Every structure is written in structure tokens, then in C-alpha cells.
């Protein structure tokens, strides 16, 4: 069993050095399995993994056009 410090370090390396894909998510889940069910780190990393998966599947929102004054919407005279 890995320590929380080792898991935290491995987690950072995993998402820093590789592109987020199903293989990365599977390795992240394996790291989560190493933590105790009641571990605060497990809950935090599980929430982070959920967010990363959501971001990967979510389509980028269309960008809104800024006016010359830096405001959103139509130009004012």
C-alpha cells in the first residue's frame, strides 16, 4: 500500500506528463484504490478525476466577441 504522499506525487506526475485519456483515467482510479475509503485525499482526488473527465468530454463554449471597450455584447455609439 502506498502512502498518501506517494499517491499525491504519482497523481501530479500522471496528469502533468501525459495527455488525459482512458488509460490515464484508469491509472488514476488505481491510485484512488490504494487510499482508505475514508481518506480526505481520496475524496478530493475522486472529485478532481470526475471534473477532469467532465472537462474532457465537454465541448468548448463559443467565445463571446468583445467590443473595443472590453465589454461583451453589441457596440454602443
Secondary structure, DSSP 8 states (H G I E B T S, - for coil): ---HHHHHHHHHHHHHHS--SHHHHHHHHHHHHTS-TT-HHHHHHHHHHHHHHHHHHS-------B-TTS-BSS---
